[in-house]
Amino acid sequence: MMTESVLKSILEEYAEEEWAKYADVPEHVFSRKHNRSMKRIFRLYDKNTSQFRNYFVPSPMPKIKYTPKKLMLILLIVFLAVLTGCSANYFISQSFRGEVYSDNTKLFPVNLENCPAKIEEKYYLTDIPEEYEVLQTTSSPFDECICYIDNKTGKIIAFSQYVKDEFLSFHLNTEKGELVEIDINGHKGILLDLGNEEQYDACLIWDNGDYILEIEGNLAKEELLNLAKTTEIYQNKE
């Protein structure tokens, strides 16, 4: 049986014989004519490409000095981004969905199909208490708002109407309250109660099929809900 050492020696001898063929090969020398032709080709290449070189040379990157103040600011931004991204929960009801953060909820209407692009029919509250008078009104093709005030108590009621596209990405302060689903005249909405032992404060938002309506004010949630149910379309009698 051929041993490993014998096989190794045979392979070494065979390799030496093969490489010996190339050991004495003379070094190739290019002719002068070939060298002159190659130099002419390279000069022509350099001439043709020199006008484009500036476009392919990358501009040096500006040097940024990271002071301790800048580093702290960068770390703070990263921390807040991570904190915000990780702290979101989700609120889902029949009419709204929302991203719930530590101090606010970002609301979106669920149904955007066949809704008006502008205010075509105006809504109003038919049962505003007598002690309230108009404080301010704002109007645009996309939203309406009217604020009432009780001058004796300072309490305020605000009624707003939005086209649904205008209501996208609406923020509610939910740091001290939770959203609860409610029903207003057969339409689903949400209630946010921020009242305490010293003062009432609540907000109602609902989708009536065409628009988003909102009532907020210094009333108990039951009073605000009853007021929302008096909403009707404004009829121009002229």
FENBELTA-V73251 format. One record per backbone hydrogen bond with DSSP energy under -0.5 kcal/mol. CO is the residue of the C=O (numbers start at 1). NH is the residue of the N-H. Records with the same first field share a line. If there is no record, write none. Layout:
BEGIN
CO: NH + NH
END
This chain:
BEGIN
3: 7
4: 8
5: 9
6: 10
7: 11
8: 12
9: 13
10: 14
11: 15
12: 16
13: 17
14: 18
15: 19
16: 20
17: 21
18: 21
19: 22 + 23
20: 23 + 24
22: 25
31: 35
32: 36
33: 37
34: 38
35: 39
36: 40
37: 41
38: 42
39: 43
40: 44
41: 45
42: 46
43: 47
44: 48
45: 49
46: 50
49: 52 + 53
50: 53
52: 55 + 56
53: 56 + 57
56: 58
63: 65
64: 66
65: 67
67: 71
68: 72
69: 73
70: 74
71: 75
72: 76
73: 77
74: 78
75: 79
76: 80
77: 81
78: 82
79: 83
80: 84
81: 85
82: 86
83: 87
89: 100
91: 98
95: 110
96: 93
97: 108
98: 91 + 100
99: 101 + 106
100: 89
103: 175
104: 101
105: 107 + 172
106: 99
107: 169 + 170
108: 97
110: 112
112: 115
118: 120
122: 234
124: 126 + 232
129: 132
131: 151
133: 149
136: 147
138: 145
141: 119
142: 163
143: 140
144: 161
145: 138
146: 159
147: 135 + 136
148: 157
149: 133 + 151
150: 154
155: 150
156: 218
157: 148
158: 216
159: 146
160: 214
161: 144
162: 212
163: 166 + 167
164: 168
165: 168
167: 170
170: 107
172: 105 + 174
174: 177
178: 193
180: 191
182: 189
184: 187
187: 184
188: 207
189: 182
190: 205
191: 180
192: 194 + 203
199: 196
201: 194 + 195
202: 217
203: 192
204: 215
205: 190
206: 208 + 213
211: 208 + 213
212: 162
213: 206
214: 160
215: 204
216: 158
217: 202 + 219
220: 224
221: 225
222: 226
223: 227
224: 228
225: 229
227: 230
228: 231
230: 126
232: 124
234: 236
235: 237
END
